[in-house]
Amino acid sequence: MFEIVLPYAGFLLSGALVTISVGLTSFTLALFFGLFGAWGSLRGRPLVRRVVSSYTLVVRAIPDLVLMLLIYYGGQALINQIGDWTGLWNYYEISTFGASTTTIAFIFGAYMTETFRGAALCIPRGEIEASIAFGIPRSRQFTRVILPQLMRYALPGMGNNWQVLMKTTALVSVIGMEDIVFNSFQAGRSSHHMFLFLAATMLAYLFTTAISGIVFFAFAKKYGLKTRAENALD
């Protein structure tokens, strides 16, 4: 088994690095989508709240693969159609990395919006009122009072979203992104050992999510909330 996989180790490793880079970039962008979405849902005007509500509802209802294909192929066709109409450019090709990270971030921004919105509602109202009574400016209220507690309450949901996001990165192989799934499929087809290489891909994803789970557990243990049982033991 190892003598079959070993010649393709570098090929698979390069795909794994692409997968991790797509995951990290998408997660970072999704955090910003989620923060702005939660802010719009809680503090925005009625129109903004309706837009955010429609965004989370529609994105969570459409399959991830459909959105991936729609943004990559449909978005590219739309951009080139605009170029033809305006005469500003002849042809523009969306990069697979840009389409992949944008689509995944857009999808999980909806989940992050709900995660942060729920976390914000858990912040004790008295602490915000106390910061107002002390005359703390609104900008500093967010950075000093709201954001630290928001992340604290949101940590479990963020960990779950990250785990699902990493699995979703497997879809980028459909649009030709040379991630670990794409490279494993090519190696399996070339060596006629498809099951072996897909099993190796499965183990790579399992390893990544296991390490991620340990990291988020450590953060939750250090910065997160304690359960009632843990409070009773203290």
RADA-V804550 format. One record per backbone hydrogen bond with DSSP energy under -0.5 kcal/mol. NH is the residue of the N-H (numbers start at 0). CO is the residue of the C=O. E is the energy in kcal/mol with one decimal. If there is no record, write none. Layout:
nh->NH co->CO e->E
nh->NH co->CO e->E
//
This chain:
nh->3 co->0 e->-0.7
nh->4 co->0 e->-1.9
nh->5 co->1 e->-3.0
nh->7 co->4 e->-1.6
nh->8 co->5 e->-1.8
nh->11 co->7 e->-2.6
nh->12 co->8 e->-2.5
nh->13 co->9 e->-2.2
nh->14 co->10 e->-1.5
nh->15 co->11 e->-2.2
nh->16 co->12 e->-2.3
nh->17 co->13 e->-1.7
nh->18 co->14 e->-2.3
nh->19 co->15 e->-2.4
nh->20 co->16 e->-2.4
nh->21 co->17 e->-2.6
nh->22 co->18 e->-2.4
nh->23 co->19 e->-2.8
nh->24 co->20 e->-2.3
nh->25 co->21 e->-2.5
nh->26 co->22 e->-2.4
nh->27 co->23 e->-2.2
nh->28 co->24 e->-2.3
nh->29 co->25 e->-2.6
nh->30 co->26 e->-1.8
nh->31 co->27 e->-1.4
nh->32 co->28 e->-2.4
nh->33 co->29 e->-2.8
nh->34 co->30 e->-2.5
nh->35 co->31 e->-2.5
nh->36 co->32 e->-2.5
nh->37 co->33 e->-2.8
nh->38 co->34 e->-2.3
nh->39 co->35 e->-2.5
nh->40 co->36 e->-2.2
nh->41 co->37 e->-2.0
nh->42 co->38 e->-3.2
nh->43 co->38 e->-0.8
nh->43 co->39 e->-0.7
nh->48 co->44 e->-2.6
nh->49 co->45 e->-2.1
nh->50 co->46 e->-2.2
nh->51 co->47 e->-2.6
nh->52 co->48 e->-2.4
nh->53 co->49 e->-2.4
nh->54 co->50 e->-2.4
nh->55 co->51 e->-2.5
nh->56 co->52 e->-2.0
nh->57 co->53 e->-2.9
nh->58 co->54 e->-2.3
nh->59 co->55 e->-1.6
nh->60 co->56 e->-0.7
nh->60 co->57 e->-0.7
nh->61 co->57 e->-1.4
nh->66 co->62 e->-1.8
nh->67 co->63 e->-2.3
nh->68 co->64 e->-2.4
nh->69 co->65 e->-2.6
nh->70 co->66 e->-2.7
nh->71 co->67 e->-2.1
nh->72 co->68 e->-2.3
nh->73 co->68 e->-1.0
nh->73 co->69 e->-0.7
nh->74 co->69 e->-1.1
nh->75 co->71 e->-1.0
nh->76 co->72 e->-2.1
nh->77 co->73 e->-2.4
nh->78 co->74 e->-2.5
nh->79 co->75 e->-2.1
nh->80 co->76 e->-2.0
nh->81 co->77 e->-2.4
nh->82 co->78 e->-2.1
nh->83 co->79 e->-2.0
nh->84 co->80 e->-2.2
nh->85 co->81 e->-2.7
nh->86 co->82 e->-2.2
nh->88 co->82 e->-0.5
nh->93 co->91 e->-0.5
nh->98 co->94 e->-2.6
nh->99 co->95 e->-2.5
nh->100 co->96 e->-2.7
nh->101 co->97 e->-2.2
nh->102 co->98 e->-2.2
nh->103 co->99 e->-2.5
nh->104 co->100 e->-2.5
nh->105 co->101 e->-2.5
nh->106 co->102 e->-2.4
nh->107 co->103 e->-2.8
nh->108 co->104 e->-1.6
nh->109 co->105 e->-0.8
nh->109 co->106 e->-0.9
nh->110 co->106 e->-0.8
nh->111 co->107 e->-2.7
nh->112 co->108 e->-2.1
nh->113 co->109 e->-1.6
nh->114 co->110 e->-2.1
nh->115 co->111 e->-3.1
nh->116 co->112 e->-2.3
nh->117 co->113 e->-2.3
nh->118 co->114 e->-2.0
nh->119 co->115 e->-2.6
nh->120 co->116 e->-1.7
nh->121 co->117 e->-0.7
nh->121 co->118 e->-0.7
nh->122 co->118 e->-0.5
nh->122 co->119 e->-1.0
nh->126 co->123 e->-0.9
nh->127 co->123 e->-0.9
nh->128 co->124 e->-2.3
nh->129 co->125 e->-2.2
nh->130 co->126 e->-1.9
nh->131 co->127 e->-1.8
nh->132 co->128 e->-2.3
nh->133 co->129 e->-1.8
nh->134 co->131 e->-1.3
nh->135 co->130 e->-2.4
nh->140 co->136 e->-2.2
nh->141 co->137 e->-1.7
nh->142 co->138 e->-1.6
nh->143 co->139 e->-2.8
nh->144 co->139 e->-0.5
nh->144 co->140 e->-1.9
nh->145 co->140 e->-2.6
nh->146 co->141 e->-3.6
nh->148 co->144 e->-0.8
nh->149 co->145 e->-2.8
nh->150 co->146 e->-2.5
nh->151 co->147 e->-1.4
nh->152 co->148 e->-2.5
nh->153 co->149 e->-1.8
nh->154 co->150 e->-1.1
nh->157 co->153 e->-2.8
nh->158 co->154 e->-2.4
nh->159 co->155 e->-2.0
nh->160 co->156 e->-2.5
nh->161 co->157 e->-2.3
nh->162 co->158 e->-2.0
nh->163 co->159 e->-2.1
nh->164 co->160 e->-2.7
nh->165 co->161 e->-2.3
nh->166 co->162 e->-1.3
nh->167 co->163 e->-1.9
nh->168 co->164 e->-1.3
nh->169 co->166 e->-1.4
nh->170 co->167 e->-2.2
nh->171 co->168 e->-1.5
nh->172 co->169 e->-1.1
nh->173 co->170 e->-1.8
nh->174 co->171 e->-0.9
nh->175 co->172 e->-1.4
nh->176 co->171 e->-1.9
nh->178 co->176 e->-2.3
nh->179 co->14 e->-1.0
nh->182 co->178 e->-2.6
nh->183 co->179 e->-2.2
nh->184 co->180 e->-2.3
nh->185 co->181 e->-2.2
nh->186 co->182 e->-2.6
nh->187 co->183 e->-2.8
nh->188 co->184 e->-2.3
nh->189 co->185 e->-2.1
nh->190 co->186 e->-2.5
nh->191 co->187 e->-1.2
nh->192 co->187 e->-1.2
nh->196 co->192 e->-1.8
nh->197 co->193 e->-2.4
nh->198 co->194 e->-2.2
nh->199 co->195 e->-1.9
nh->200 co->196 e->-1.9
nh->201 co->197 e->-2.3
nh->202 co->198 e->-2.1
nh->203 co->199 e->-1.9
nh->204 co->200 e->-2.3
nh->205 co->201 e->-2.3
nh->206 co->202 e->-2.6
nh->207 co->203 e->-2.3
nh->208 co->204 e->-2.6
nh->209 co->205 e->-2.0
nh->210 co->206 e->-2.5
nh->211 co->207 e->-2.4
nh->212 co->208 e->-2.4
nh->213 co->209 e->-1.9
nh->214 co->210 e->-2.2
nh->215 co->211 e->-2.7
nh->216 co->212 e->-2.1
nh->217 co->213 e->-2.1
nh->218 co->214 e->-2.2
nh->219 co->215 e->-2.7
nh->220 co->216 e->-2.3
nh->221 co->217 e->-1.8
nh->222 co->218 e->-3.5
nh->223 co->218 e->-0.7
nh->223 co->219 e->-1.3
nh->230 co->226 e->-2.4
nh->231 co->227 e->-2.1
nh->232 co->228 e->-1.4
nh->233 co->229 e->-1.2
//
